[in-house]
Amino acid sequence: MELYVILLVMLQSIGVSLGVGSSTLAICNFFVAIADGKIDEGERRMMGIVYIILRVAMVLILITTGILTSINYGAGTFVWTPFFVSIWTLIVVLYANALLMTMHVMPSTIGPALQASTWYTMGVTMTLFSLGMSNYKLLHFYLGYFAAFLLAIAIVNGIMSVLKYRRGTASKGT
């Protein structure tokens, strides 16, 4: 394997790692920030730094995956495998959701859960591929991704409900 391909795969892996980690921090920061009902300037700055890291991770993944795809295509070894379709699906969802969240079009009941489930699914998919376990059917991938999304929606919205309830009871003095 050529050195540049190894370096690209390593950069791609770093991008996924940064994305999964900073996505986790983004949601945790979001929960902490909304716990009191308002996002103060310090919380906003910390969230801004995490969002920059998320963007760096997204660009790194887009560039490395694009180059790796073109290398395989140019070498005549590219095939639309479930792995490639899965990764590109996740990249498209990451970018579309980030854009919609930035435009404040995506509801907060869906956007953070979609972003988190997409990052975690990407991490799991890349791990399975590195272990040589990429012979799955696309249907299985999409069912697993949908299940991860439903789980993330339940967790994110459950935590948001608890925080909202606590704010309500704290303001009533009970």
C-alpha positions in Angstrom: 0.0 0.0 0.0 1.3 3.4 -0.9 2.4 5.8 1.8 0.0 8.5 0.7 -2.9 6.1 1.0 -1.8 5.1 4.5 -1.5 8.8 5.5 -5.0 9.5 4.0 -6.6 6.7 5.9 -4.8 7.9 9.1 -6.1 11.5 8.5 -9.6 10.1 7.9 -9.4 8.1 11.1 -8.3 11.3 13.0 -11.2 13.2 11.4 -13.7 10.5 12.6 -12.2 10.5 16.1 -12.3 14.2 16.3 -15.9 14.2 15.1 -17.2 11.5 17.5 -15.4 13.2 20.4 -16.4 16.7 19.7 -20.0 15.7 18.8 -20.2 14.1 22.3 -18.8 17.3 23.8 -21.2 19.5 21.8 -24.2 17.7 23.1 -22.9 17.7 26.7 -22.1 21.4 26.4 -25.6 22.0 25.0 -27.2 20.2 27.9 -25.2 22.2 30.5 -25.9 25.4 28.6 -29.7 25.0 28.5 -30.0 23.6 32.0 -30.6 27.0 33.5 -32.7 28.2 30.5 -30.2 30.5 29.0 -26.8 30.2 27.3 -24.4 32.7 28.7 -21.3 34.1 26.9 -18.8 31.7 28.5 -21.0 28.7 27.5 -21.4 30.2 24.0 -17.6 30.5 23.6 -16.9 27.0 24.7 -19.6 25.6 22.3 -18.1 27.7 19.5 -14.7 26.1 20.0 -16.3 22.6 19.9 -18.2 23.5 16.7 -14.9 24.7 15.1 -13.4 21.3 15.9 -16.5 19.6 14.5 -16.1 21.6 11.2 -12.4 20.7 11.0 -13.4 17.0 11.4 -16.1 17.2 8.8 -13.7 18.9 6.3 -11.0 16.3 7.0 -13.4 13.5 6.4 -14.8 15.0 3.3 -11.4 15.6 1.7 -9.8 12.3 2.7 -12.8 10.2 1.8 -13.1 12.1 -1.5 -9.4 11.5 -2.4 -9.6 7.8 -1.3 -12.7 7.3 -3.4 -11.1 9.0 -6.4 -7.9 6.9 -6.0 -10.0 3.7 -6.0 -12.0 4.9 -9.0 -8.9 6.0 -10.9 -7.2 2.7 -10.3 -10.3 0.8 -11.6 -10.8 -0.9 -8.2 -13.8 1.3 -7.1 -17.0 -0.6 -6.5 -20.1 0.8 -5.0 -19.8 -1.4 -1.9 -22.1 -1.0 1.1 -19.2 0.5 3.0 -18.7 3.3 0.4 -22.4 4.0 0.2 -22.7 4.0 4.0 -19.8 6.4 4.5 -21.0 8.8 1.8 -24.6 8.6 3.1 -23.3 9.6 6.6 -21.2 12.5 5.1 -24.2 13.9 3.2 -26.3 13.7 6.4 -23.6 15.4 8.5 -23.3 18.3 6.1 -27.1 18.6 5.4 -27.9 18.5 9.1 -25.1 20.9 10.1 -26.3 23.4 7.4 -30.0 23.1 8.5 -29.0 23.5 12.2 -26.9 26.6 11.4 -29.8 28.1 9.5 -32.0 27.3 12.5 -34.3 25.2 10.3 -33.7 21.9 11.9 -35.6 21.6 15.2 -33.6 21.1 18.3 -35.6 17.9 19.0 -34.1 16.3 15.9 -30.8 18.0 14.9 -28.6 17.2 17.8 -29.8 13.6 17.9 -29.3 13.2 14.2 -25.8 14.7 14.4 -24.8 12.5 17.3 -26.2 9.3 15.8 -24.5 10.0 12.5 -21.1 10.6 14.1 -21.4 7.4 16.2 -22.6 5.4 13.3 -19.6 6.7 11.3 -17.3 5.6 14.1 -18.8 2.2 14.3 -18.8 1.8 10.5 -15.2 2.8 10.2 -14.2 0.4 13.0 -16.1 -2.5 11.4 -14.3 -1.8 8.1 -10.9 -1.7 9.8 -11.7 -5.1 11.3 -12.6 -6.5 7.9 -16.2 -6.7 8.7 -17.7 -4.6 5.9 -19.7 -7.4 4.2 -23.0 -6.1 5.5 -26.1 -5.4 3.4 -27.1 -1.8 2.9 -30.5 -2.6 4.4 -28.8 -3.7 7.6 -26.7 -0.6 7.7 -29.8 1.7 7.3 -31.8 -0.3 9.9 -28.9 0.0 12.3 -28.5 3.7 11.6 -32.2 4.3 12.0 -32.1 2.4 15.3 -29.2 4.6 16.5 -31.1 7.7 15.5 -34.2 6.6 17.4 -32.1 5.9 20.5 -30.3 9.2 20.2 -33.7 11.0 19.9 -35.0 9.3 23.0 -31.8 10.1 25.0 -31.5 13.7 23.8 -35.1 14.6 24.2 -35.4 12.7 27.5 -32.5 14.7 28.9 -34.0 17.9 27.5 -37.3 17.1 29.2 -35.7 16.4 32.5 -33.8 19.7 32.3 -36.9 21.6 31.4 -38.8 19.9 34.3 -36.0 20.8 36.7 -36.1 24.5 35.5 -39.8 24.6 36.0 -39.7 23.1 39.5 -36.7 25.3 40.5 -38.5 28.4 39.4 -41.6 27.4 41.5 -39.4 27.0 44.6 -40.1 23.3 45.1 
